[in-house]
Amino acid sequence: MSENRVTTEEIAELVERNREAAGAYINGNMRRYLELVRASEDYTLMSPFGGDTVHGSDESDEAVEATSQFFRGGDADLEIEQTYASGQMVVLVGVERQHGEVGGLPDQDWSLRVTLVFRREGSQWWLVHRHADPLVHGIDMKQLSALARGRDPD
């Protein structure tokens, strides 16, 4: 590993780790997810549910259990659209193609467009930012306008 150069092998490892992590998450296996993806102290999340940017990651037993109950089973794969690497940073841009039982709803498509930003500290890669949104399937201007106003698009 070069001090200032990210190798293609390191990027491939990050992709595979995040592919496995997406599967763990949709299945409610939060302990495994947290083994695979470590959030940095300055982590930010732009949730697929919208709202304010979340600062920090709550890995308390209560939060882990609640998330484990919210995601109850399914399958996931990570399709990478593009990767970027510079210095000690890597950005993965892709789509988490997944389906599962989420929030008490029956099994359904739960695919998300994602941007994942990692920072290397020593030999460890830390997730510093995640942006996820459900707009994998295009929407029209009327739907976009309603969502931008915080309204139900129907």
C-alpha positions in Angstrom: 0.0 0.0 0.0 1.4 3.3 -1.0 1.0 6.3 1.3 -0.7 8.4 -1.3 -2.0 6.0 -3.9 -5.1 3.8 -3.5 -4.7 0.5 -5.4 -7.2 -1.2 -7.6 -7.1 -4.1 -5.2 -8.1 -1.8 -2.3 -11.0 -0.4 -4.2 -12.1 -3.9 -5.2 -12.0 -4.9 -1.5 -14.0 -1.9 -0.5 -16.6 -2.8 -3.2 -16.9 -6.4 -2.0 -17.1 -5.4 1.6 -19.9 -3.0 0.9 -21.7 -5.5 -1.3 -21.7 -8.0 1.6 -22.7 -5.1 4.0 -25.7 -4.2 1.9 -26.9 -7.9 2.2 -26.3 -7.9 5.9 -28.3 -4.6 6.3 -31.4 -5.6 4.3 -31.5 -8.8 6.4 -31.3 -7.0 9.7 -27.9 -8.4 10.5 -26.6 -5.1 11.9 -23.7 -6.6 13.9 -22.3 -8.0 10.7 -22.9 -4.7 8.9 -20.9 -2.9 11.6 -18.1 -5.4 11.3 -17.8 -4.7 7.6 -18.4 -0.9 7.5 -16.9 1.3 10.2 -18.3 4.9 10.5 -15.8 7.6 11.3 -16.3 10.0 14.2 -17.2 12.8 11.7 -19.6 10.5 9.7 -22.5 12.1 7.9 -25.6 10.4 6.5 -28.1 11.8 4.0 -30.8 9.2 4.6 -33.1 7.8 1.9 -36.0 8.9 4.1 -34.9 12.6 3.6 -34.7 15.2 6.3 -31.8 16.7 8.0 -28.3 15.4 7.5 -27.4 13.0 10.4 -24.0 13.6 12.1 -22.5 10.6 13.8 -23.5 7.0 13.9 -25.5 5.6 16.8 -24.1 2.1 17.4 -25.8 1.6 20.8 -27.4 -1.7 21.5 -30.8 -0.1 21.4 -30.2 1.5 17.9 -28.7 -1.7 16.5 -31.7 -3.8 17.8 -34.2 -1.3 16.4 -32.6 -1.3 13.0 -32.3 -5.1 13.1 -36.1 -5.3 13.6 -36.9 -2.7 10.9 -35.1 -4.7 8.2 -36.4 -8.3 8.2 -35.0 -10.1 5.2 -34.2 -9.9 1.6 -31.4 -9.9 -0.9 -29.0 -7.2 -2.0 -26.3 -6.6 -4.6 -24.1 -3.5 -5.2 -23.8 -2.3 -8.8 -20.9 0.1 -9.0 -21.4 2.9 -11.5 -18.1 4.7 -10.9 -15.2 4.8 -8.4 -12.9 7.8 -7.6 -9.7 7.7 -5.6 -7.5 10.6 -4.5 -4.9 10.6 -1.7 -6.5 8.8 1.3 -10.1 9.0 0.0 -12.3 6.7 -2.1 -15.7 7.4 -3.4 -18.1 4.6 -4.6 -21.1 5.6 -6.7 -23.6 2.9 -7.4 -27.0 1.3 -6.9 -27.8 -1.1 -4.1 -30.2 -3.4 -5.9 -32.2 -5.0 -3.2 -35.6 -6.2 -2.1 -36.9 -7.1 1.3 -39.3 -6.7 4.2 -38.8 -3.2 5.5 -40.7 -1.4 8.2 -43.4 -4.0 8.5 -44.2 -3.8 4.8 -44.2 -6.9 2.5 -41.2 -7.9 0.4 -40.7 -5.2 -2.2 -38.0 -3.4 -4.3 -35.9 -1.4 -1.9 -33.1 -0.4 -4.3 -31.2 2.8 -3.5 -28.8 5.1 -5.4 -25.8 5.5 -3.1 -22.7 7.6 -2.8 -20.2 6.2 -0.2 -17.1 8.2 0.8 -14.3 6.5 2.6 -11.1 7.8 4.2 -8.1 5.7 5.0 -6.5 6.0 8.4 -3.5 3.7 8.7 -4.7 0.4 7.2 -8.4 1.0 8.1 -11.1 2.4 5.8 -13.7 4.6 7.5 -17.0 5.6 6.0 -17.2 9.3 6.3 -20.3 10.0 4.3 -23.3 8.1 2.9 -25.9 9.6 0.6 -28.8 7.2 -0.3 -32.0 7.9 -2.2 -34.8 5.8 -3.6 -34.9 7.5 -7.0 -33.6 4.4 -8.9 -36.8 4.6 -11.0 -37.2 8.0 -12.6 -40.0 10.3 -11.6 -41.7 13.1 -13.5 -41.6 16.9 -12.8 -44.9 16.8 -10.9 -43.7 14.1 -8.6 -40.3 15.8 -8.1 -42.1 19.1 -7.4 -44.3 17.5 -4.7 -41.4 15.8 -3.1 -39.4 19.0 -3.1 -42.3 20.7 -1.2 -42.5 17.8 1.3 -45.8 16.6 -0.1 -47.1 13.2 -1.1 -46.4 12.9 -4.9 -49.8 11.1 -5.4 
